[in-house]
Each structure stands twice: as structure tokens, then as C-alpha cells.
């Protein structure tokens, strides 16, 4: 009997549940809203109802291999406790594994969302031909995942690969985590907006950026990227800064881990052509390992579905 798994990607905005076969074919899915304002019990109820709906729809035709759930935030893996999650306010120290288990009545795998996305890329994405990879997801924040020997590297407690919070600029821009100068504070989508605001406040903005600020439209990383494509000097400098921060971080990771493949995912990767030049220059400048033996830095090939595939693959593994 063909096997299938359920993969769940719980985000701050969207809650997605999918049925995936062993070849990486996604054959059924539910796209729900997280509605985090209704409280965590309500979210967990809708999450488990979604899982049960898909399981019941397919369990007579295929054999259920298992269920994987990716959640944003740092998880103490042994206890299944979500320690902190910027995208899920009010969920601090929430026993998420216990609450899901109570509703589900069957075993499942809990995983950090970026770790799950890294595993998805390893399974059927940009990293499918390598055994070691480093994944960075660039959205509002920056998440990280490390795959060593084909498996997620969890560290001692499950909190490994918080790669968005390595310090690049001591005394630099304040990060959501409380530290100053993190990679996230310089390369996430939110950092692009912050950089634009700083330039505007300093009074050094180019004409295009100033016009955008005066237009009444919300300042977003996508709009700054549009300006960069049109050749606006301030917007291009903002993305050069993004590239330098990424390149600096990746150079450090190459020097530490000596792995072959880096994969960038998340919405901000759309702006790849605006930051790649400064990123590659910075990696070459800062890593002598790279200069002697360049590595691959690739775009995610699964996009926003990487997390769902990775969560499902936990069950097949
Ligand atoms: Zn940080």
C-alpha cells in the first residue's frame, strides 16, 4: 500500500496542512488562516482538525506513515515546549506538543519551521543532491536550519541554527531578539524597511525613496526592491547592505562548518538580483576557505512549500 504523510506549516498568518506521498507529491492540502488573536487553544484545535480531516480523507486508500508539524520559534525538543516565538505572541513556554497530542491521539513529529524547511530542501529541493547544507529563510525575520549527514542538527536542546541572530555589527541596529547587530536586523525584509527609514531620517534619501515616503503608500521591502530595480541609489545601497550582511554571515558559516551548499528561501529572496553581487563579494572577501574552494549559494527551489514538505518528510524518515 502506498504511504502518505501529513505535513503542517504553522505560521503567524497562514496555517497550511498537506498530504504528501513518498515521492514528494503533494496531492491534497488545506490553506487556513492562523488567526492567532483567537488564542492558542483555538489555533491548536483548527490545526488538529485540519490534520484529522486529511487523514480521514485518505487513510482507506493509502497507509499513513505519520504526521509532522513545523512551528516558528525556539522549541525545547525533549519536552516539546515552545520557549519563545515572535510570530506567535502569547505562546511563550507553551507545551505545544502536549496540546496537539491530546487532540490528535496519534504520534507526530514537532519541528522548528526553518529546520523543517531545510529538511524539505534536502529531500526534494535545491539540496537534494548533497548531504550537508545550511538553509536561511529570509522573511520578516531570518530563520536558519542546518542539515548534517542528511539530518537536522538540533544541538543539545533543540535550539541550534538560530542563524539569523549571529552578531555581525556589535552596537548595530537593535534586533527583535534584544541583541544589537544581528544578521536579521540587516538582511530580513523588516531590515530593508528600517534601513529606508534611517536614510529618510538622516535626510540623505535619493529622490525615488523620498517620493515613496511622501506617497502615503506603506514602506515595504517589495516597494524598496522595485525602486532598486529602477536604479534608485538609496534603494540599491539598502540591498547592497543586505548582501554584505548575508555574505558576512555565510563566510562565517563556511569557515565554521565547511559545508558545500547554502540555500536562501523566504519572500525576500525575490530580491536576489539586488543583493547577490555584494553578497558574493563579501563572502570572497571574508572567507579564505571560499577563496580556495567556492561553495554553492542557491535559491530555494520549493519556495513557501519547503516547510510543508520537510514536515511531511519527518514522518517518512
Ligand atoms: Zn537577533
Boltz pocket constraint, residues with backbone or C-beta under 6 A from the ligand:
constraints:
  - pocket:
      binder: B
      contacts: [[A, 164], [A, 165], [A, 166], [A, 175], [A, 176], [A, 177], [A, 178], [A, 179], [A, 182], [A, 183], [A, 184], [A, 185]]
      max_distance: 6.0
